Amino acid sequence: MTIAIGHDLDRADRRRRIWAIIGSSSGNLVEWFDFYAYAFTALYFAPSFFPNGNQTTQLLQTAAVFAIGFLMRPIGGYIFGFVADKYGRKNSMMISVLMMCAGSLAIAVLPTYAMIGTAAPVLLLLARMLQGLSVGGEYGTSATYMSEVALPGKRGFYASFQYVTLIGGQLLASLVVLLVQQSLTDGELRAWGWRIPFFIGAAFAIVALFLRASLTETSSAESRSRKEAGSLREIFRHHTRAFLIVLGFTAGGSLIFYTFTTYMQKYLINTAHMNDRTANVVMTVVLFTYMIMQPAFGMLSDRFGRKTSMLLFGGLATLCTVPLMYAIADVKSPLAAFGLIIVALAIVSFYTSISGLVKSEMFPPEVRAMSVGLAYAIANAIFGGSAEYVALWFKNSGAESNFYWYVTLMCAIALVASILMPDPKVKGYLQGEGTEI
């Protein structure tokens, strides 16, 4: 009887944890759907806000606005990290999804350059800054929450769902754009159809808000009440080395992630010379495959260790980026493009499947959300957010292959950071932690 009751309690606890993962990751999906709706519709609305210049120039301008959204992420990482460490992970996650809803709705109703002149791109920039602030806070808090709620021994598997929903947001944005493309003419898309995904994103945010309202707080009252809770000074006084290591592997990880996901759609169009609809179909299938790969790579980290996964990522990314980019540039069929991009993303999956977890394991609970969020946001803003802009700049200057070597260099830095990273099995702060939910 006692064994049966214990088994039932274990199953009930597992169900609660799974629901907590769903609730926290639902907001993550919405945040990234809205953020990537911009990237996937940029080809259509660029002339509405930046009417002068050729296609590459217009894409450079929209990519610059995209990058500025990333520059708001460190501020978001700091603000929401402070809220999460001082006032709770749940409160921080609810505020961030509300802000993303506001940014998405603002873009959906923005007047164009033809209506209000230069005020149009300025308002677009402000909306993107609001979204960047929100996403900057979302990553660190949701990564921390999902790492804390996961069962010991299965943390890699549980935490992989952060990137399942992150990629799922990209995938959903891509699918919505694909459906809109199939339903509207090119003229309708450029005139008003590009607004549809932003309205959908705002509606999704309301659903995510209700799901997050039911979450159980994972930080303890004791950790929140400590004087060092949410303290930037505490991070740099006692955790500088860990912070710099996270900066190192996030720089390479973010850059290669955005290269083979967000930028790859434009790379297939501008460099491999695919038409935009074919490129969108290819990237939709790529993103779906990449998404379902994450739990498998998370389980591999549970079996062989987080440090092993990070070393494989850094080493393979450094060796394979240049040949893969050259091969994709010369691709002749959509199937070949799919295969090559998936090979690249399989390498990236050694990092993305455990991205939030491996960072959370390096910091104590009272500064965990701020440390993870701020370190990620700084590296992501500088290297991930600028990926499209830098790639298009190299292409526009006639030296596109230099971008391939730039990505390789940053992946080599990620490899060095992975070598220096302490083994979470030995020194991880989540060892011995267990959150009751």
Residue pairs with C-beta under 8 A, 6 or more apart in sequence:
13 437
14 151
16 216
16 437
17 149
17 150
17 151
17 158
17 437
19 214
20 145
20 149
20 215
20 216
20 437
21 146
21 149
21 150
21 158
21 161
22 211
23 211
23 212
23 214
23 215
24 93
24 142
24 145
24 146
24 149
24 212
24 215
25 142
25 146
25 161
25 162
25 164
25 165
26 165
26 207
26 208
26 211
26 212
27 93
27 94
27 96
27 97
27 138
27 142
27 205
27 208
27 209
27 211
27 212
28 138
28 142
28 162
28 165
28 166
28 169
29 165
29 166
29 168
29 169
29 172
29 204
29 208
30 97
30 100
30 101
30 169
30 201
30 204
30 205
30 207
30 208
31 96
31 97
31 100
31 134
31 135
31 138
31 169
32 135
32 165
32 166
32 167
32 168
32 169
32 170
32 173
33 169
33 170
33 172
33 173
33 197
33 200
33 201
33 204
34 100
34 101
34 103
34 104
34 131
34 169
34 173
34 198
34 201
34 202
34 204
34 205
35 69
35 100
35 131
35 135
35 169
36 169
36 170
36 173
36 174
36 262
37 104
37 173
37 176
37 177
37 197
37 198
37 201
38 66
38 69
38 107
38 128
38 131
39 66
39 173
39 262
39 265
39 388
40 173
40 174
40 177
40 197
40 265
40 280
41 177
41 194
41 197
42 59
42 62
42 63
42 66
43 59
43 266
43 269
43 276
44 189
44 190
44 193
44 194
45 62
45 190
45 194
46 55
46 58
46 59
46 61
46 62
47 58
47 190
48 112
48 113
48 114
48 120
48 190
48 194
49 61
49 62
49 112
49 113
49 120
49 121
49 124
50 57
50 58
50 61
50 62
50 113
50 121
51 113
51 114
53 61
56 270
56 392
56 395
56 396
57 396
59 266
59 392
60 389
60 392
60 393
60 396
61 121
63 388
63 389
63 392
64 389
65 121
65 124
65 125
65 128
66 128
66 385
66 388
66 389
67 385
67 386
67 388
67 389
68 125
68 128
68 129
68 132
69 128
69 129
69 131
69 132
69 135
69 385
70 132
70 380
70 381
70 384
70 385
70 386
71 132
71 381
71 385
72 129
72 130
72 132
72 133
72 136
72 381
73 132
73 133
73 135
73 136
73 139
73 377
73 378
73 380
73 381
73 385
74 136
74 374
74 377
74 378
74 381
75 133
75 136
76 96
76 132
76 133
76 134
76 135
76 136
76 137
76 138
76 373
76 377
77 136
77 137
77 139
77 140
77 370
77 373
77 374
77 375
77 376
77 377
77 378
78 232
78 370
78 373
78 374
78 377
79 133
79 137
80 92
80 95
80 96
80 136
80 137
80 138
80 140
80 141
80 369
80 373
81 92
81 137
81 140
81 141
81 230
81 369
81 370
81 371
81 372
81 373
81 374
82 230
82 370
83 91
83 92
83 95
83 137
83 141
83 230
84 91
84 92
84 93
84 140
84 141
84 144
84 219
84 230
84 369
84 370
84 373
85 219
85 223
85 224
85 229
85 230
85 365
85 366
85 367
85 368
85 369
85 370
86 224
86 229
86 230
87 224
88 217
88 219
88 224
89 141
89 144
89 145
89 148
89 217
89 218
89 219
89 369
90 145
90 212
90 215
90 216
90 217
92 137
92 141
92 369
93 138
93 141
93 142
93 145
93 212
93 215
94 209
94 212
94 213
95 137
96 134
96 135
96 137
96 138
96 141
97 134
97 138
97 205
97 208
97 209
97 212
98 205
98 209
99 130
99 131
99 133
99 134
99 137
100 131
100 134
100 135
100 138
100 201
100 205
101 201
101 202
101 205
101 206
101 209
102 130
103 127
103 128
103 130
103 131
103 134
104 131
104 198
104 199
104 201
104 202
104 205
105 198
105 199
105 202
106 123
106 126
106 127
106 130
107 124
107 127
107 128
107 195
107 198
108 195
108 198
108 199
108 202
109 195
110 120
110 123
110 124
110 127
111 119
111 120
111 123
112 120
113 120
113 121
116 123
136 373
136 377
136 381
137 373
139 356
139 372
139 373
139 376
139 377
139 380
140 369
140 370
140 371
140 372
140 373
140 374
140 376
140 377
141 369
141 373
142 162
142 356
143 159
143 162
143 355
143 356
143 357
143 359
143 360
143 372
143 373
143 376
144 218
144 356
144 360
144 368
144 369
144 372
144 373
145 215
145 218
146 158
146 159
146 161
146 162
146 356
146 357
147 155
147 159
147 356
147 357
147 360
147 361
147 430
148 218
148 219
148 360
148 365
148 430
148 433
148 435
149 158
149 218
149 435
149 437
150 157
150 158
150 159
150 357
151 158
152 430
152 431
152 434
153 302
154 302
155 302
155 357
155 430
156 298
156 299
156 300
156 301
156 302
156 306
156 309
156 353
156 354
156 357
157 295
157 298
157 299
157 302
158 298
159 298
159 353
159 354
159 356
159 357
159 360
160 294
160 295
160 297
160 298
160 299
160 353
160 354
161 294
161 295
162 355
162 356
163 291
163 294
163 352
163 353
163 355
164 291
164 292
164 294
164 295
166 352
167 261
167 287
167 290
167 291
167 294
167 352
168 291
170 261
170 262
170 287
171 284
171 287
171 288
171 291
173 197
173 201
174 280
174 283
174 284
174 287
175 284
176 196
176 197
176 200
177 197
177 280
178 280
178 281
178 284
180 189
180 193
180 194
180 196
180 197
181 189
181 277
181 280
183 193
184 193
216 437
218 435
218 437
219 365
220 365
223 229
223 364
223 365
223 366
224 366
226 366
228 234
228 366
228 367
229 366
229 367
230 366
230 367
230 369
230 370
231 366
231 367
231 370
232 370
232 374
234 366
234 367
235 243
235 363
235 367
235 370
235 371
235 374
236 243
239 362
239 363
239 367
239 371
242 362
242 363
242 371
242 422
243 371
243 375
244 417
245 362
245 417
245 420
245 421
246 359
246 362
246 371
246 372
246 375
246 376
246 379
246 417
247 375
247 378
247 379
247 417
248 379
248 413
248 414
248 416
248 417
248 420
249 310
249 313
249 314
249 351
249 413
249 414
249 417
249 418
249 421
250 355
250 359
250 375
250 376
250 379
250 380
250 383
250 414
251 379
251 382
251 383
251 410
251 413
251 414
252 314
252 317
252 383
252 410
252 411
252 412
252 413
252 414
252 415
252 417
253 313
253 348
253 351
253 352
253 355
253 414
254 376
254 379
254 380
254 383
254 384
254 387
255 383
255 384
255 387
255 406
255 407
255 410
255 411
256 317
256 321
256 344
256 348
256 407
256 410
256 411
257 348
257 351
257 352
257 384
258 384
258 385
258 387
258 388
259 387
259 391
259 407
260 341
260 344
260 345
260 348
261 283
261 287
261 290
261 345
262 387
262 388
263 387
263 388
263 391
264 283
264 286
264 328
264 341
265 279
265 280
265 283
266 388
266 391
266 392
267 328
267 329
267 391
268 274
268 278
268 279
268 282
268 283
268 328
268 331
268 337
269 275
269 276
269 279
270 392
270 395
271 328
271 329
271 395
271 400
272 328
272 329
272 330
272 331
272 337
274 282
274 334
274 337
278 334
281 334
282 334
282 337
282 338
282 341
283 341
285 338
286 338
286 341
286 342
286 345
289 338
289 342
289 345
290 342
290 345
290 349
293 345
293 346
293 349
293 353
294 349
294 352
294 353
295 353
296 353
297 309
297 349
297 350
297 352
297 353
297 354
298 353
298 354
300 309
300 350
300 353
301 308
301 309
301 353
301 354
301 357
305 423
305 424
305 425
306 354
306 357
306 358
306 361
306 423
306 424
306 425
306 428
307 418
307 421
307 423
307 424
307 425
309 350
309 351
309 353
309 354
309 358
310 350
310 351
310 354
310 358
310 414
310 418
310 421
311 415
311 418
311 419
312 347
312 350
313 347
313 348
313 350
313 351
313 414
313 418
314 411
314 412
314 414
314 415
314 416
314 417
314 418
314 419
315 415
316 347
316 350
317 347
317 348
317 408
317 411
317 414
317 415
318 408
318 411
318 412
318 415
320 343
320 344
320 347
321 344
321 404
321 407
321 408
321 411
322 404
322 405
322 408
324 340
324 343
324 344
325 401
325 403
325 404
325 407
326 401
326 404
327 340
328 337
328 340
328 341
329 400
331 337
331 340
351 414
356 372
357 430
358 421
358 424
359 371
359 372
359 375
359 376
360 368
360 372
360 429
360 430
361 424
361 428
361 429
361 430
361 431
362 371
362 421
362 422
362 424
362 428
362 429
363 371
363 372
363 429
364 429
365 429
365 433
368 429
383 410
390 403
390 406
391 400
391 403
394 400
394 401
394 402
394 403
394 406
395 403
422 428
424 430
424 431
425 431
